[in-house]
Amino acid sequence: MPRLFGAMLAPILAIGAIATLLAPPASAAVDAAEPTQLIQSVATNLSDNVQTKSGSERESAMRALLRQKFDLGYMAATALGSHWSSATGPQKARLLAAFESAEARSYSDRMGRVPGATVKVGQATAKAPGVWMVDSRLVLPGGQSMKLDWEVREAAQGLKVSDIRVSGVSMFATRRADFDAYVRNHGGNVEPLIQVLEAKATR
């Protein structure tokens, strides 16, 4: 079961404006309750999607949620690390587009396997200027539960999810390590990684 949810909640990337990566964070002060409210909104949306939608409709709803609530530009650039700067503009766009299709589909499929699961959101703790960790538990219909910690970051367009930790394991860090290893094993070239992601998106 942990493997299922680890895969389900792996950091998810989608296409967006690459220019936002260099944009300054929002200048308005953030109330301490806002990070918790963001995660509560995500949890409610996920539950509604699973209970009321299926197939392509659910996948589209998941994609919309990820675009709205996750700091996709930050996640994309950081996931590739130093390899991001070596990718061309078209390669970055292809990478993001492939993730949007492949990950939204994977996320939707896995959510569909656990109908009735709920997320109970706890409190937010400031970790750094503009960064919070919101604790929660994923509760299954049978009563089993799993600890989920959501990293929330103040981005140019407001608060966004930037990582999810499942039982203490950062899904974003796991994905970043996988990407780095794959690119290094292919001579530092990001093109093979992009092609694998594009193939996954079309399955």
N, C-alpha and C positions, 0 to 999 in steps of 0.2 A: 504493500500500500504506500509506503513512503516514496518508492520509486515513481509510482503513478503520479502523486501530487508534485514531486520534484520536477518531473517532466512537464506537468500541466502548468506549473507556475514559473517555468523558466523565463528569464527576462525576455521580453517580446519587443521586436523592433518593427517599425513601419515607416513608409515613405513620408517625408516632410521637407520643409525648406532648410537646406543645409546652412543657409545664412544665419539661422537662429542659433547656431552653435557658438557664434562669436558675440551674440547679443548680450547686453548686461542684464542682471537679474532685476526683477520688479523692485521698484524703489519703495513702495508702500510697506509699512510695518505689517507683519503677519501676526494675527491673534493666535495665541497658543492652542485654541480649540480648532483652528482651521485644518491642520494636518489630519486630525481625527475625523473631521467631517468629510474630508476627501476620501479617506479609506472607507468610511461608512457608505458613501455614495457608490464607490466601486463595488463593494460587497452587495449592496442592494441591486445594482444593475446586473451583476453576475447571476444572482439568484433569479431575477426576473427573466433573464435570457434563457436559463436552463429550463425553467418551468413553463414558459409560454412560447418558445421557439424551437425549431429543429432544422437540420440540414443547412442549406445555403442561407436561409433567413437568420439562423443563429450565428453562422460564420460572419455574415455582414454586420450583425449587431456587435459581435466581439471586436471586429476590426474598428468599428466606430468608437467603442469604449476605449480601446487602446490608443487611438489617435487623440482622443480628448483628455485622457487622464494620465498618460505616461509621458515622461520626458524622453521622447524617442530620439531626438537629435543627440542629446548627451549620451544616451545608451549606445547608439550606433558608433559614434566617434570613439568612445572609451572601450567598447568591445573589441575593436580592431587595434587599439593602442597605437604604437608607433607605425603600424602598417596603414592606418587611416591616411596619414599624410602622404604616403607613397601611391595611394589609389588616385586615379583620375576622376574628374567630375562625373563622366558617364558611368564609371565603375561604381562609384558611391550610390548613384541613383539606382542602378541595377540591383545592388546589394540590398538597399532599403525596400525596393519593390518586391524582391524575392522573399524577404522576411515577412512583409505584409501578408502575402498570400500563404506561404508555408506555415507560419506561426499562428496566424488567425485560424487556419483550418485545424491545426493540431490542437490548439487551445480549445476550440469549440468541440472537437471530438471527445477530448478527455473530460471536459466539463459534463458532457452528456452521459458519461459513464457513472456519474455519482449524483443522480437526481436526489433532491432532498437535503443535500449538504448545505450548511449555513456557516457564515463567518461572523463570529462574535468579536466586535472591535473593542479594544481597551483604551489605553492612554497613549499620548504622544510624549516623547522625551527628546529634548534638543540635544543634538550630537555635535553640531558645529554651526557657525553662522549660516542661516538659510537651509539647514539640513536637520530633519527630525526622523526618529524611528517610532513607528506606531505599532504596538503589540496587538495581536489578535489570536484567535484559535479557530481552526477549521473543524467544525463538528459534523460528523457523519450521522446518518439516520440511526445507526445502531448504537450510538453513544460514544464511539471512539472519537478522539480529537487529536489535532496536531497543531503545534505552535507555528504561527506565521508572524514574521516581523516585516513591516513595510517601510522602506526608506522613502521619505518624501523630501523633495528638493524644490527650492524656490527658483523657478526658471523665468525666462523673459515673459512668458504668457501666464504666470501664476504658479501655484503649487502643482507639482507633478510627481507621480511615482517613478523612482529611478532604480529600485531594486526590491526583491522579495527574498527573505531568508526563510527557508523551510527547515524547521528543527535546528536552527542555527547555521545552516549552510546557505551561503549566498548563491542564488541561482545565476546572478549576473556575473560573479567572479568565476563560476564554473564555466559559463559560456565563453567568457573572455579567454580563459586558459585553453579551452578546446580550439578556439579560433587561432590563437597564437601558435599553438603546436602545429595545426594544419598548415598554416601559411609558412612557417619555418621549414616544415618537411617538404615544401614545394619551392624551395629556394628563395623564400621571401616574397613570392609572387602572389598577389591576392586574387588573381583571375581564377585559378582552380577552385578556391573556396566559393567564389561567386557562382561558378557554374554548378557546383554541388547544390547550393541553395536554390538556384533556379530550377534545377531538376526536381528537387523536393517539392517546390511550389506547384509544379505541373502534374504531380501524381494524383 
